[in-house]
Amino acid sequence: MLRIGLSGGIGAGKSTVSATFSDLGGIVVDGDVIAREVVEPGTEGLAKLVDAFGHEILHEDGALNRPALAAIAFSDEEKRQTLNGIVHPLVAHRRSELIAAASEDAVIIEDIPLLVESGMAPMFPLVVIVHADIETRIARLIEHRGFTEEDARARIAAQATEEQRRAVADVWLDNSGTAGELVEKARALWHERIVPFAHNVHENRPARTKPALVPYDPTWPDQARRVVARLNTTCGHRAVRVDHIGSTAVPGMDAKDVIDVQVTVRSLTEADELEDALKTAGYVRVPVTADVGKPDARSTVGEFDHSDDEALWHKRLHCSADPGRPTNVHIRVDGWPGQQFALLFVDWVRANPAVQADYLSLKRRAAGEGHVSTGAYADAKEPWFLDAYRRAWEWADTTGWRP
C-alpha cells in the first residue's frame, strides 16, 4: 500500500482535502476522528485526561468538554506536552489497527494534525501540507467553529510554524482561495501524482524520467534533505550514513532533475535486507548492481592492489516510484571505492570552479546528443569520469580530504 501523510494548521482546510481524497477512493485514517474516539466516555484516554487536568474538563454527562480542555492545556507548554503525551500514543495505536485492516493495494491517507510537531513526516513516502495564512485561518475558526479570536490565536501559536511545515512538505497546497479551488487542486494531485505513484509501487516500476538537463533549482537541497530524512528513518541502524550526492548536490550546477542519494551500509547483505523497507517508502529496486570500475581503485581506508576486482564496485540501486520527485538511491558498502568516490566527487567539484565548468560542458554535450535513456546519458559521460577519478584523488591527497 502507499501511505500519504496529510497535515496543515488548524483552519487551513485539511479536512476538505481529506474528504476529496476519500471521494476519489483513498482510505482516510483521520487523526482528529481517532483523537475523539480514544477519549470517549469510558475510555482509558478520558480517564487519564481527568487525572491530569481535573473534572472541570468534563460536561455534566461525563463527555469531554473540549473547549474547557483546550483552555487549560494550551495555556502553557508543559500542559500541552502532558496532553500530547496522553493522547498521541493512543491515537498511534488505533491508527496502526486501521492501517493493518486495509488491503495491500490501498492508498492510505493519514490525516494527522500534528504531523510536523510529532516528527512523523519522514515515515511517509509523500507528505502533503495544506496551508492558509494566519488571519484567514483565524477568521474561519471564528466563523465556522465558534472559536474566540483569543482561543484561535492560542491554538495556532501552539502548532508548527509555516517554515517548519514547508521543511517537510513534498506537496504544498495553498488554500487562500475558495473551497472549490482547493478541491480541484486536490483532485489534480490525486490523478497526476498519487495514483501513478501507487501504481508504480504496485508494479515495482520506477517513475520514468528523461535525461534532460535543466538549470540549477535552489530547492534541490531542501528536497534532498527530505529524501535523506526519509531514508534515515527507513534504513534505521543498517545505514552507516545517508548523503545527498551527484550534480544536484553542487550549488549552481545544471543537472537532470533527479536527486541522487547514497546510503552507506556495512555489507551488500544489509543492502539486500533493505529492499522491502525501501519499497514501502516508495523506492523500488532496479537491476543495476555495479558502478563502472576505475583503474587504481582507492578509498580512505587504504588502496586496493586488486583494482580489477569488479566486486569492489558492486552496489544496489533503488529508484523512486514517485513521478513528482525522481530519485536514485545508491546503496554502497562503507569504504569501497564507489562509496568513497561518490562523496569525494561532490566535494571536489564544489571546491574547484574549473572542474565544475568542465563537467557542465560535458553534461551539455551529452544532453545534446539526444540520448533516450538515463543509462545512455551516463555511458556518454563515462570516459570523462575515468580521468576525473584520478584527478579527484590527487586533489584529495593535496588537501587531506576525508569524507
Contacts in CASP RR format, 6 or more apart in sequence:
PFRMAT RR
TARGET T0000
AUTHOR 0000-0000-0000
METHOD contacts of the structure
MODEL  1
MLRIGLSGGIGAGKSTVSATFSDLGGIVVDGDVIAREVVEPGTEGLAKLV
DAFGHEILHEDGALNRPALAAIAFSDEEKRQTLNGIVHPLVAHRRSELIA
AASEDAVIIEDIPLLVESGMAPMFPLVVIVHADIETRIARLIEHRGFTEE
DARARIAAQATEEQRRAVADVWLDNSGTAGELVEKARALWHERIVPFAHN
VHENRPARTKPALVPYDPTWPDQARRVVARLNTTCGHRAVRVDHIGSTAV
PGMDAKDVIDVQVTVRSLTEADELEDALKTAGYVRVPVTADVGKPDARST
VGEFDHSDDEALWHKRLHCSADPGRPTNVHIRVDGWPGQQFALLFVDWVR
ANPAVQADYLSLKRRAAGEGHVSTGAYADAKEPWFLDAYRRAWEWADTTG
WRP
1 99 0 8 1.000
1 102 0 8 1.000
1 103 0 8 1.000
1 104 0 8 1.000
1 105 0 8 1.000
1 106 0 8 1.000
1 107 0 8 1.000
1 108 0 8 1.000
1 198 0 8 1.000
2 106 0 8 1.000
2 107 0 8 1.000
2 108 0 8 1.000
2 125 0 8 1.000
2 126 0 8 1.000
2 194 0 8 1.000
2 197 0 8 1.000
2 198 0 8 1.000
2 201 0 8 1.000
2 282 0 8 1.000
3 99 0 8 1.000
3 108 0 8 1.000
3 110 0 8 1.000
3 123 0 8 1.000
3 124 0 8 1.000
3 125 0 8 1.000
4 21 0 8 1.000
4 107 0 8 1.000
4 108 0 8 1.000
4 109 0 8 1.000
4 110 0 8 1.000
4 124 0 8 1.000
4 125 0 8 1.000
4 126 0 8 1.000
4 127 0 8 1.000
4 128 0 8 1.000
4 194 0 8 1.000
5 109 0 8 1.000
5 110 0 8 1.000
5 111 0 8 1.000
5 112 0 8 1.000
5 115 0 8 1.000
5 121 0 8 1.000
5 124 0 8 1.000
5 126 0 8 1.000
5 127 0 8 1.000
5 128 0 8 1.000
6 14 0 8 1.000
6 17 0 8 1.000
6 18 0 8 1.000
6 21 0 8 1.000
6 109 0 8 1.000
6 110 0 8 1.000
6 111 0 8 1.000
6 112 0 8 1.000
6 115 0 8 1.000
6 127 0 8 1.000
6 128 0 8 1.000
6 130 0 8 1.000
7 14 0 8 1.000
7 111 0 8 1.000
7 112 0 8 1.000
7 113 0 8 1.000
7 114 0 8 1.000
7 115 0 8 1.000
7 116 0 8 1.000
7 127 0 8 1.000
7 128 0 8 1.000
7 129 0 8 1.000
7 130 0 8 1.000
7 165 0 8 1.000
8 14 0 8 1.000
8 113 0 8 1.000
8 115 0 8 1.000
8 129 0 8 1.000
8 130 0 8 1.000
8 131 0 8 1.000
8 165 0 8 1.000
9 113 0 8 1.000
9 130 0 8 1.000
9 131 0 8 1.000
9 137 0 8 1.000
9 156 0 8 1.000
9 159 0 8 1.000
9 160 0 8 1.000
9 165 0 8 1.000
10 113 0 8 1.000
10 137 0 8 1.000
10 141 0 8 1.000
10 152 0 8 1.000
10 155 0 8 1.000
10 156 0 8 1.000
10 159 0 8 1.000
11 132 0 8 1.000
11 137 0 8 1.000
11 140 0 8 1.000
11 141 0 8 1.000
11 145 0 8 1.000
12 130 0 8 1.000
12 131 0 8 1.000
12 132 0 8 1.000
12 137 0 8 1.000
12 175 0 8 1.000
13 130 0 8 1.000
13 132 0 8 1.000
13 140 0 8 1.000
13 175 0 8 1.000
13 179 0 8 1.000
13 182 0 8 1.000
14 111 0 8 1.000
14 113 0 8 1.000
14 130 0 8 1.000
15 32 0 8 1.000
15 111 0 8 1.000
16 130 0 8 1.000
16 175 0 8 1.000
16 179 0 8 1.000
16 182 0 8 1.000
16 183 0 8 1.000
16 186 0 8 1.000
17 128 0 8 1.000
17 130 0 8 1.000
17 173 0 8 1.000
17 182 0 8 1.000
17 186 0 8 1.000
18 28 0 8 1.000
18 30 0 8 1.000
18 109 0 8 1.000
18 111 0 8 1.000
19 28 0 8 1.000
20 183 0 8 1.000
20 186 0 8 1.000
20 187 0 8 1.000
20 190 0 8 1.000
21 28 0 8 1.000
21 107 0 8 1.000
21 109 0 8 1.000
21 186 0 8 1.000
21 190 0 8 1.000
21 194 0 8 1.000
22 28 0 8 1.000
22 109 0 8 1.000
24 187 0 8 1.000
24 190 0 8 1.000
24 191 0 8 1.000
25 107 0 8 1.000
26 106 0 8 1.000
26 107 0 8 1.000
26 108 0 8 1.000
26 109 0 8 1.000
27 102 0 8 1.000
27 106 0 8 1.000
27 107 0 8 1.000
27 108 0 8 1.000
27 109 0 8 1.000
28 109 0 8 1.000
28 111 0 8 1.000
29 95 0 8 1.000
29 98 0 8 1.000
29 99 0 8 1.000
29 108 0 8 1.000
29 109 0 8 1.000
29 110 0 8 1.000
29 111 0 8 1.000
30 111 0 8 1.000
31 91 0 8 1.000
31 95 0 8 1.000
31 110 0 8 1.000
31 111 0 8 1.000
31 112 0 8 1.000
31 113 0 8 1.000
32 111 0 8 1.000
32 113 0 8 1.000
34 91 0 8 1.000
34 94 0 8 1.000
34 95 0 8 1.000
34 98 0 8 1.000
35 87 0 8 1.000
35 91 0 8 1.000
35 113 0 8 1.000
37 94 0 8 1.000
38 44 0 8 1.000
38 45 0 8 1.000
38 87 0 8 1.000
38 90 0 8 1.000
38 91 0 8 1.000
38 94 0 8 1.000
39 45 0 8 1.000
39 46 0 8 1.000
39 49 0 8 1.000
39 64 0 8 1.000
39 87 0 8 1.000
39 90 0 8 1.000
40 46 0 8 1.000
40 63 0 8 1.000
40 64 0 8 1.000
41 61 0 8 1.000
41 62 0 8 1.000
41 63 0 8 1.000
41 64 0 8 1.000
44 90 0 8 1.000
45 86 0 8 1.000
45 87 0 8 1.000
45 90 0 8 1.000
46 64 0 8 1.000
48 86 0 8 1.000
49 57 0 8 1.000
49 64 0 8 1.000
49 69 0 8 1.000
49 83 0 8 1.000
49 86 0 8 1.000
49 87 0 8 1.000
50 57 0 8 1.000
50 58 0 8 1.000
52 82 0 8 1.000
52 83 0 8 1.000
52 86 0 8 1.000
53 69 0 8 1.000
53 72 0 8 1.000
53 73 0 8 1.000
53 79 0 8 1.000
53 82 0 8 1.000
53 83 0 8 1.000
56 65 0 8 1.000
56 68 0 8 1.000
56 72 0 8 1.000
57 64 0 8 1.000
57 65 0 8 1.000
57 68 0 8 1.000
57 69 0 8 1.000
57 72 0 8 1.000
58 64 0 8 1.000
58 65 0 8 1.000
58 68 0 8 1.000
59 65 0 8 1.000
67 151 0 8 1.000
69 83 0 8 1.000
70 151 0 8 1.000
70 154 0 8 1.000
70 155 0 8 1.000
71 151 0 8 1.000
72 79 0 8 1.000
73 79 0 8 1.000
73 80 0 8 1.000
73 82 0 8 1.000
73 83 0 8 1.000
74 80 0 8 1.000
74 154 0 8 1.000
74 155 0 8 1.000
74 158 0 8 1.000
75 154 0 8 1.000
80 158 0 8 1.000
84 114 0 8 1.000
84 117 0 8 1.000
84 118 0 8 1.000
88 114 0 8 1.000
88 118 0 8 1.000
95 110 0 8 1.000
99 108 0 8 1.000
99 110 0 8 1.000
102 108 0 8 1.000
105 198 0 8 1.000
105 202 0 8 1.000
107 194 0 8 1.000
107 195 0 8 1.000
107 198 0 8 1.000
110 124 0 8 1.000
112 118 0 8 1.000
112 120 0 8 1.000
113 159 0 8 1.000
114 159 0 8 1.000
114 160 0 8 1.000
115 121 0 8 1.000
115 127 0 8 1.000
115 168 0 8 1.000
116 159 0 8 1.000
116 160 0 8 1.000
116 164 0 8 1.000
116 165 0 8 1.000
116 168 0 8 1.000
117 159 0 8 1.000
117 160 0 8 1.000
121 127 0 8 1.000
121 168 0 8 1.000
121 226 0 8 1.000
121 229 0 8 1.000
122 168 0 8 1.000
122 226 0 8 1.000
122 229 0 8 1.000
122 230 0 8 1.000
122 232 0 8 1.000
122 233 0 8 1.000
122 234 0 8 1.000
123 233 0 8 1.000
124 230 0 8 1.000
125 197 0 8 1.000
125 201 0 8 1.000
125 230 0 8 1.000
125 280 0 8 1.000
125 281 0 8 1.000
125 282 0 8 1.000
125 322 0 8 1.000
126 170 0 8 1.000
126 171 0 8 1.000
126 193 0 8 1.000
126 194 0 8 1.000
126 197 0 8 1.000
126 322 0 8 1.000
127 168 0 8 1.000
127 169 0 8 1.000
127 170 0 8 1.000
127 171 0 8 1.000
127 226 0 8 1.000
128 169 0 8 1.000
128 170 0 8 1.000
128 171 0 8 1.000
128 173 0 8 1.000
128 189 0 8 1.000
129 165 0 8 1.000
129 166 0 8 1.000
129 168 0 8 1.000
129 169 0 8 1.000
129 171 0 8 1.000
129 172 0 8 1.000
129 173 0 8 1.000
130 173 0 8 1.000
130 175 0 8 1.000
130 182 0 8 1.000
131 162 0 8 1.000
131 165 0 8 1.000
131 172 0 8 1.000
131 173 0 8 1.000
131 174 0 8 1.000
131 175 0 8 1.000
132 140 0 8 1.000
132 174 0 8 1.000
132 175 0 8 1.000
132 176 0 8 1.000
133 176 0 8 1.000
134 156 0 8 1.000
136 176 0 8 1.000
137 152 0 8 1.000
137 156 0 8 1.000
138 147 0 8 1.000
138 149 0 8 1.000
138 152 0 8 1.000
138 153 0 8 1.000
138 156 0 8 1.000
141 147 0 8 1.000
141 151 0 8 1.000
141 152 0 8 1.000
141 155 0 8 1.000
142 148 0 8 1.000
142 149 0 8 1.000
142 152 0 8 1.000
147 155 0 8 1.000
166 172 0 8 1.000
167 222 0 8 1.000
167 225 0 8 1.000
167 226 0 8 1.000
168 226 0 8 1.000
170 226 0 8 1.000
170 322 0 8 1.000
170 325 0 8 1.000
171 189 0 8 1.000
171 193 0 8 1.000
173 182 0 8 1.000
173 185 0 8 1.000
173 186 0 8 1.000
173 189 0 8 1.000
174 185 0 8 1.000
175 182 0 8 1.000
192 323 0 8 1.000
193 322 0 8 1.000
193 323 0 8 1.000
193 324 0 8 1.000
196 207 0 8 1.000
196 323 0 8 1.000
197 207 0 8 1.000
197 282 0 8 1.000
197 321 0 8 1.000
197 322 0 8 1.000
197 323 0 8 1.000
197 324 0 8 1.000
199 205 0 8 1.000
200 206 0 8 1.000
200 207 0 8 1.000
200 284 0 8 1.000
200 321 0 8 1.000
200 322 0 8 1.000
200 323 0 8 1.000
201 279 0 8 1.000
201 282 0 8 1.000
201 284 0 8 1.000
201 321 0 8 1.000
204 279 0 8 1.000
204 284 0 8 1.000
204 285 0 8 1.000
205 284 0 8 1.000
205 321 0 8 1.000
206 284 0 8 1.000
206 286 0 8 1.000
206 319 0 8 1.000
206 320 0 8 1.000
206 321 0 8 1.000
206 326 0 8 1.000
207 319 0 8 1.000
207 320 0 8 1.000
207 321 0 8 1.000
207 322 0 8 1.000
207 323 0 8 1.000
207 324 0 8 1.000
207 326 0 8 1.000
208 323 0 8 1.000
209 256 0 8 1.000
209 257 0 8 1.000
209 258 0 8 1.000
209 326 0 8 1.000
209 374 0 8 1.000
210 372 0 8 1.000
210 374 0 8 1.000
211 256 0 8 1.000
211 366 0 8 1.000
211 367 0 8 1.000
211 370 0 8 1.000
211 371 0 8 1.000
211 372 0 8 1.000
211 373 0 8 1.000
211 374 0 8 1.000
211 375 0 8 1.000
211 376 0 8 1.000
211 377 0 8 1.000
212 256 0 8 1.000
212 257 0 8 1.000
212 367 0 8 1.000
213 254 0 8 1.000
213 255 0 8 1.000
213 256 0 8 1.000
213 363 0 8 1.000
213 364 0 8 1.000
213 367 0 8 1.000
214 254 0 8 1.000
214 255 0 8 1.000
214 256 0 8 1.000
214 257 0 8 1.000
215 254 0 8 1.000
216 251 0 8 1.000
216 252 0 8 1.000
216 253 0 8 1.000
216 254 0 8 1.000
216 255 0 8 1.000
217 248 0 8 1.000
217 257 0 8 1.000
220 248 0 8 1.000
220 249 0 8 1.000
220 255 0 8 1.000
220 259 0 8 1.000
221 244 0 8 1.000
221 249 0 8 1.000
221 251 0 8 1.000
223 259 0 8 1.000
223 325 0 8 1.000
224 244 0 8 1.000
224 248 0 8 1.000
224 249 0 8 1.000
224 259 0 8 1.000
224 261 0 8 1.000
225 244 0 8 1.000
227 244 0 8 1.000
227 259 0 8 1.000
227 261 0 8 1.000
227 325 0 8 1.000
227 327 0 8 1.000
228 242 0 8 1.000
228 243 0 8 1.000
228 244 0 8 1.000
228 261 0 8 1.000
230 281 0 8 1.000
231 239 0 8 1.000
231 242 0 8 1.000
231 261 0 8 1.000
231 263 0 8 1.000
231 281 0 8 1.000
231 329 0 8 1.000
232 239 0 8 1.000
232 242 0 8 1.000
234 274 0 8 1.000
234 277 0 8 1.000
234 278 0 8 1.000
234 280 0 8 1.000
234 281 0 8 1.000
235 242 0 8 1.000
235 263 0 8 1.000
235 265 0 8 1.000
235 274 0 8 1.000
235 277 0 8 1.000
235 278 0 8 1.000
238 265 0 8 1.000
238 266 0 8 1.000
238 270 0 8 1.000
238 273 0 8 1.000
238 274 0 8 1.000
239 263 0 8 1.000
239 264 0 8 1.000
239 265 0 8 1.000
240 264 0 8 1.000
240 265 0 8 1.000
240 266 0 8 1.000
240 334 0 8 1.000
241 263 0 8 1.000
241 264 0 8 1.000
242 261 0 8 1.000
242 262 0 8 1.000
242 263 0 8 1.000
242 264 0 8 1.000
243 261 0 8 1.000
243 262 0 8 1.000
243 264 0 8 1.000
243 342 0 8 1.000
243 343 0 8 1.000
244 259 0 8 1.000
244 260 0 8 1.000
244 261 0 8 1.000
244 346 0 8 1.000
245 260 0 8 1.000
245 261 0 8 1.000
245 262 0 8 1.000
245 330 0 8 1.000
245 342 0 8 1.000
245 343 0 8 1.000
245 345 0 8 1.000
245 346 0 8 1.000
246 255 0 8 1.000
246 260 0 8 1.000
246 342 0 8 1.000
246 345 0 8 1.000
246 346 0 8 1.000
247 253 0 8 1.000
247 254 0 8 1.000
247 255 0 8 1.000
247 256 0 8 1.000
247 260 0 8 1.000
247 359 0 8 1.000
247 363 0 8 1.000
248 255 0 8 1.000
248 257 0 8 1.000
248 258 0 8 1.000
248 259 0 8 1.000
248 260 0 8 1.000
249 260 0 8 1.000
249 346 0 8 1.000
250 346 0 8 1.000
250 349 0 8 1.000
250 350 0 8 1.000
250 356 0 8 1.000
251 350 0 8 1.000
253 349 0 8 1.000
253 356 0 8 1.000
253 359 0 8 1.000
253 360 0 8 1.000
254 360 0 8 1.000
254 363 0 8 1.000
254 364 0 8 1.000
255 363 0 8 1.000
256 374 0 8 1.000
256 377 0 8 1.000
257 326 0 8 1.000
258 326 0 8 1.000
258 327 0 8 1.000
258 328 0 8 1.000
258 374 0 8 1.000
259 325 0 8 1.000
259 326 0 8 1.000
259 327 0 8 1.000
259 328 0 8 1.000
260 327 0 8 1.000
260 328 0 8 1.000
260 330 0 8 1.000
261 327 0 8 1.000
261 328 0 8 1.000
261 329 0 8 1.000
261 330 0 8 1.000
262 329 0 8 1.000
262 330 0 8 1.000
262 331 0 8 1.000
262 332 0 8 1.000
262 339 0 8 1.000
262 342 0 8 1.000
262 343 0 8 1.000
263 271 0 8 1.000
263 274 0 8 1.000
263 329 0 8 1.000
263 330 0 8 1.000
263 331 0 8 1.000
263 332 0 8 1.000
264 332 0 8 1.000
264 333 0 8 1.000
264 334 0 8 1.000
264 339 0 8 1.000
265 271 0 8 1.000
265 274 0 8 1.000
265 331 0 8 1.000
265 332 0 8 1.000
265 333 0 8 1.000
265 334 0 8 1.000
266 333 0 8 1.000
266 334 0 8 1.000
267 333 0 8 1.000
268 314 0 8 1.000
268 315 0 8 1.000
268 316 0 8 1.000
268 333 0 8 1.000
271 315 0 8 1.000
271 316 0 8 1.000
271 331 0 8 1.000
271 333 0 8 1.000
272 316 0 8 1.000
274 316 0 8 1.000
274 331 0 8 1.000
275 285 0 8 1.000
275 316 0 8 1.000
275 318 0 8 1.000
278 284 0 8 1.000
278 285 0 8 1.000
278 318 0 8 1.000
278 329 0 8 1.000
279 285 0 8 1.000
282 320 0 8 1.000
282 321 0 8 1.000
282 322 0 8 1.000
283 318 0 8 1.000
283 319 0 8 1.000
283 320 0 8 1.000
283 321 0 8 1.000
283 327 0 8 1.000
283 329 0 8 1.000
284 318 0 8 1.000
284 319 0 8 1.000
284 321 0 8 1.000
285 316 0 8 1.000
285 317 0 8 1.000
285 318 0 8 1.000
286 317 0 8 1.000
286 318 0 8 1.000
286 319 0 8 1.000
288 315 0 8 1.000
288 317 0 8 1.000
289 314 0 8 1.000
289 315 0 8 1.000
289 316 0 8 1.000
289 317 0 8 1.000
290 310 0 8 1.000
290 313 0 8 1.000
290 314 0 8 1.000
290 315 0 8 1.000
291 313 0 8 1.000
291 315 0 8 1.000
291 338 0 8 1.000
292 313 0 8 1.000
292 382 0 8 1.000
292 385 0 8 1.000
293 310 0 8 1.000
293 312 0 8 1.000
293 313 0 8 1.000
293 337 0 8 1.000
294 307 0 8 1.000
294 313 0 8 1.000
294 337 0 8 1.000
294 341 0 8 1.000
294 385 0 8 1.000
294 386 0 8 1.000
294 389 0 8 1.000
295 307 0 8 1.000
295 386 0 8 1.000
295 389 0 8 1.000
295 390 0 8 1.000
296 303 0 8 1.000
296 307 0 8 1.000
296 390 0 8 1.000
297 303 0 8 1.000
297 304 0 8 1.000
297 307 0 8 1.000
297 309 0 8 1.000
297 312 0 8 1.000
297 313 0 8 1.000
297 337 0 8 1.000
298 304 0 8 1.000
298 337 0 8 1.000
298 340 0 8 1.000
298 393 0 8 1.000
299 335 0 8 1.000
299 336 0 8 1.000
299 337 0 8 1.000
299 338 0 8 1.000
299 339 0 8 1.000
299 340 0 8 1.000
300 335 0 8 1.000
300 340 0 8 1.000
300 402 0 8 1.000
300 403 0 8 1.000
301 335 0 8 1.000
304 312 0 8 1.000
304 337 0 8 1.000
306 312 0 8 1.000
312 336 0 8 1.000
312 337 0 8 1.000
312 338 0 8 1.000
313 336 0 8 1.000
313 337 0 8 1.000
313 338 0 8 1.000
314 333 0 8 1.000
314 336 0 8 1.000
315 330 0 8 1.000
315 331 0 8 1.000
315 332 0 8 1.000
315 333 0 8 1.000
315 338 0 8 1.000
315 339 0 8 1.000
316 330 0 8 1.000
316 331 0 8 1.000
317 328 0 8 1.000
317 329 0 8 1.000
317 330 0 8 1.000
317 331 0 8 1.000
318 328 0 8 1.000
318 329 0 8 1.000
318 331 0 8 1.000
319 326 0 8 1.000
319 327 0 8 1.000
319 328 0 8 1.000
319 329 0 8 1.000
320 326 0 8 1.000
320 327 0 8 1.000
320 328 0 8 1.000
320 329 0 8 1.000
330 342 0 8 1.000
332 338 0 8 1.000
332 339 0 8 1.000
332 342 0 8 1.000
333 339 0 8 1.000
340 403 0 8 1.000
341 389 0 8 1.000
341 392 0 8 1.000
343 403 0 8 1.000
344 392 0 8 1.000
344 393 0 8 1.000
344 396 0 8 1.000
344 401 0 8 1.000
344 403 0 8 1.000
345 388 0 8 1.000
345 392 0 8 1.000
347 401 0 8 1.000
348 355 0 8 1.000
348 391 0 8 1.000
348 392 0 8 1.000
348 395 0 8 1.000
348 396 0 8 1.000
348 401 0 8 1.000
349 355 0 8 1.000
349 356 0 8 1.000
349 359 0 8 1.000
350 356 0 8 1.000
351 395 0 8 1.000
351 399 0 8 1.000
352 395 0 8 1.000
355 388 0 8 1.000
355 391 0 8 1.000
359 384 0 8 1.000
359 388 0 8 1.000
362 381 0 8 1.000
362 384 0 8 1.000
363 381 0 8 1.000
366 377 0 8 1.000
366 380 0 8 1.000
366 381 0 8 1.000
367 377 0 8 1.000
369 380 0 8 1.000
371 377 0 8 1.000
371 380 0 8 1.000
395 401 0 8 1.000
END
